[in-house]
């Protein structure tokens, strides 16, 4: 299961892509505007970015150029109605990893997505996250603690990754709803609390602390730090 950010302003196209990728087992976050997509790509970690060239707010080329200038090395698949050779070259020179002209078949898009996801991470990009004796391998999607493998469900893995990228930082319920579940509103359920409880049961109750009135914090047990 990969975390994918789709930045596409054509509603019908976005719905088809998001639904197809979701059915293929991926977690898709969708943004319409280029500037909103840029901010999200900088603030959060994704395995792949799918970006339309013509976007409101910030066009796709400038978006990717700005990401590369910020050392964001996440693979990028460009989508565009501009499918000529010069346009493809522009996209790749801007920092894109692949370029798919519209219209396209979803099977081809999925094949390109899977090919980009199979590429090894660049040497400058983290492949593991560690906290004390807990280790998460982002390539193999494995979690180990004190040499013991921990079996996590996809959503639990995403939740733990979100926390591990913010060690010793207070993470609010709203941040988790947006970053892990892609909710831009409070659904008034205990979904966060339930998943935190399940995660604690699997990785150990000592790592994820409740900060009363604020949210949660992941912090290494000093005995294992």
C-alpha positions as CSV (number, residue, x, y, z in Angstrom):
1,X,0.0,0.0,0.0
2,X,1.5,3.3,-1.1
3,X,0.6,6.8,0.0
4,X,-0.1,8.9,-3.2
5,X,-0.8,12.6,-3.6
6,X,-2.9,13.4,-6.7
7,X,-3.0,17.0,-7.7
8,X,-5.6,17.3,-10.5
9,X,-8.3,19.9,-11.1
10,X,-10.4,17.9,-13.6
11,X,-13.0,16.4,-11.3
12,X,-14.0,13.4,-13.4
13,X,-10.4,12.5,-14.1
14,X,-9.5,12.8,-10.5
15,X,-12.4,10.6,-9.4
16,X,-11.4,7.9,-11.9
17,X,-7.8,7.9,-10.8
18,X,-8.5,8.1,-7.1
19,X,-11.1,5.3,-7.2
20,X,-8.9,3.0,-9.3
21,X,-5.8,3.5,-7.1
22,X,-7.9,3.0,-4.0
23,X,-9.2,-0.3,-5.4
24,X,-5.6,-1.3,-6.2
25,X,-4.8,-0.9,-2.5
26,X,-3.2,2.5,-2.4
27,X,-4.0,5.4,-0.1
28,X,-4.8,8.5,-2.2
29,X,-5.0,12.2,-1.1
30,X,-6.5,14.6,-3.7
31,X,-5.9,18.3,-4.0
32,X,-7.3,20.5,-6.8
33,X,-5.0,23.6,-6.6
34,X,-1.3,23.5,-7.3
35,X,-0.4,25.7,-4.3
36,X,-2.4,23.6,-1.9
37,X,-0.7,20.5,-3.3
38,X,2.7,22.0,-3.0
39,X,2.2,22.8,0.7
40,X,0.9,19.3,1.4
41,X,3.8,17.7,-0.4
42,X,6.3,19.7,1.6
43,X,4.6,19.1,5.0
44,X,3.8,15.4,4.6
45,X,5.5,12.3,3.3
46,X,4.2,10.5,0.2
47,X,5.5,7.6,-1.9
48,X,4.4,9.2,-5.2
49,X,3.0,12.4,-6.6
50,X,0.7,12.5,-9.6
51,X,0.5,16.0,-10.9
52,X,-1.4,17.6,-13.7
53,X,0.6,20.2,-15.7
54,X,-2.2,22.8,-15.9
55,X,-3.3,23.7,-12.4
56,X,-4.9,26.7,-10.7
57,X,-2.8,28.5,-8.2
58,X,0.5,27.0,-9.2
59,X,1.1,25.2,-12.5
60,X,2.6,21.7,-12.5
61,X,6.0,22.6,-13.8
62,X,6.6,25.3,-11.3
63,X,5.2,23.1,-8.5
64,X,7.7,20.3,-9.2
65,X,10.6,22.8,-9.7
66,X,9.8,24.3,-6.3
67,X,9.6,20.9,-4.7
68,X,13.0,19.9,-6.1
69,X,14.4,23.2,-4.8
70,X,13.2,22.2,-1.4
71,X,14.9,18.8,-1.7
72,X,11.7,16.9,-1.9
73,X,12.7,13.9,-4.0
74,X,9.4,12.1,-4.1
75,X,8.8,10.5,-7.5
76,X,6.5,12.5,-9.8
77,X,4.3,11.3,-12.6
78,X,3.1,14.2,-14.8
79,X,-0.3,14.1,-16.5
80,X,-1.1,16.5,-19.3
81,X,-3.2,17.3,-22.4
82,X,0.1,18.6,-23.8
83,X,1.6,15.3,-24.9
84,X,4.1,16.5,-27.5
85,X,7.9,15.8,-27.3
86,X,8.8,19.3,-26.2
87,X,6.2,19.2,-23.4
88,X,7.5,15.8,-22.2
89,X,11.0,17.1,-22.2
90,X,10.0,20.2,-20.2
91,X,8.3,18.0,-17.7
92,X,11.2,15.7,-17.2
93,X,13.7,18.6,-17.1
94,X,11.5,20.3,-14.4
95,X,12.1,17.2,-12.2
96,X,9.4,14.8,-13.2
97,X,10.2,11.1,-13.3
98,X,7.5,10.1,-15.9
99,X,5.0,11.8,-18.2
100,X,1.6,10.5,-19.4
101,X,-0.4,12.3,-22.0
102,X,-4.2,12.6,-21.8
103,X,-6.4,10.8,-22.6
104,X,-4.9,7.6,-21.1
105,X,-6.1,4.2,-20.0
106,X,-6.1,3.5,-16.3
107,X,-4.2,0.3,-16.8
108,X,-1.3,2.2,-18.3
109,X,-1.4,4.8,-15.5
110,X,-1.4,2.0,-12.9
111,X,1.5,0.3,-14.7
112,X,3.5,3.5,-14.6
113,X,2.6,4.1,-10.9
114,X,3.8,0.6,-10.0
115,X,7.0,1.1,-11.9
116,X,7.8,4.3,-10.1
117,X,7.0,2.8,-6.7
118,X,9.4,-0.1,-7.5
119,X,12.3,2.3,-7.9
120,X,14.8,2.3,-5.1
121,X,14.8,5.4,-2.9
122,X,17.6,7.9,-3.7
123,X,20.6,7.8,-1.5
124,X,19.5,11.1,0.2
125,X,16.1,9.8,1.1
126,X,15.2,8.0,4.3
127,X,14.4,4.3,4.0
128,X,14.0,3.6,7.7
129,X,12.5,5.5,10.7
130,X,13.9,4.7,14.2
131,X,12.8,5.5,17.7
132,X,14.6,3.7,20.5
133,X,14.4,0.0,19.8
134,X,11.6,0.5,17.3
135,X,12.4,0.5,13.6
136,X,10.2,1.0,10.5
137,X,11.4,-0.1,7.1
138,X,9.6,2.1,4.5
139,X,10.6,0.0,1.6
140,X,9.7,-3.4,2.9
141,X,6.8,-2.0,4.9
142,X,8.0,-3.8,8.0
143,X,8.1,-2.8,11.7
144,X,10.4,-4.3,14.2
145,X,10.8,-3.7,18.0
146,X,13.7,-5.2,19.9
147,X,14.2,-7.7,17.0
148,X,10.6,-8.8,17.0
149,X,8.5,-8.2,13.9
150,X,5.2,-6.4,14.5
151,X,2.3,-7.1,12.2
152,X,0.4,-3.8,11.4
153,X,-2.6,-3.2,9.3
154,X,-2.2,-0.6,6.5
155,X,-3.9,2.2,8.5
156,X,-1.9,1.3,11.6
157,X,1.3,1.5,9.6
158,X,0.4,4.9,8.2
159,X,-0.5,6.1,11.7
160,X,2.8,5.0,13.1
161,X,4.7,6.5,10.2
162,X,3.0,9.8,10.8
163,X,4.0,9.8,14.4
164,X,7.5,8.6,13.8
165,X,8.2,11.5,11.4
166,X,7.3,13.8,14.3
167,X,9.1,12.4,17.4
168,X,8.6,14.2,20.7
169,X,6.1,16.5,19.0
170,X,2.5,17.0,20.1
171,X,0.3,15.7,17.3
172,X,-3.4,16.8,17.6
173,X,-6.4,14.8,16.7
174,X,-7.2,17.1,13.8
175,X,-3.6,16.6,12.4
176,X,-4.1,12.8,12.5
177,X,-7.6,13.0,10.9
178,X,-6.2,15.0,8.0
179,X,-2.8,13.3,7.7
180,X,-3.8,9.7,8.2
181,X,-7.5,9.6,7.2
182,X,-7.7,12.5,4.8
183,X,-10.7,14.0,6.8
184,X,-11.0,17.8,6.5
185,X,-13.7,17.7,9.1
186,X,-14.3,16.0,12.4
187,X,-16.5,13.0,11.8
188,X,-17.3,12.9,15.6
189,X,-16.2,9.3,16.0
190,X,-13.5,7.7,18.2
191,X,-11.6,6.5,15.1
192,X,-8.4,8.1,16.2
193,X,-8.6,6.9,19.8
194,X,-9.5,3.4,18.6
195,X,-6.5,3.1,16.3
196,X,-4.1,4.7,18.9
197,X,-5.3,2.0,21.3
198,X,-4.7,-0.8,18.8
199,X,-1.3,0.6,17.9
200,X,-0.2,0.8,21.6
201,X,-1.3,-2.8,22.0
202,X,1.0,-3.9,19.2
203,X,4.1,-1.7,19.6
204,X,4.0,-1.3,23.4
205,X,2.0,1.2,25.5
206,X,5.1,3.1,26.6
207,X,5.9,4.8,23.3
208,X,2.7,6.7,22.4
209,X,1.7,9.1,25.2
210,X,-1.5,11.0,25.6
211,X,-1.0,14.7,26.1
212,X,-4.2,15.7,28.0
213,X,-6.1,18.4,26.2
214,X,-3.7,18.5,23.2
215,X,-3.3,15.1,21.5
216,X,-0.5,12.5,21.3
217,X,3.3,12.3,21.3
218,X,5.6,9.4,20.4
219,X,8.7,9.3,22.6
220,X,11.3,6.7,23.1
221,X,11.3,4.9,26.4
222,X,14.6,6.2,28.0
223,X,15.6,2.7,28.9
224,X,15.7,1.9,25.1
225,X,16.9,5.3,23.8
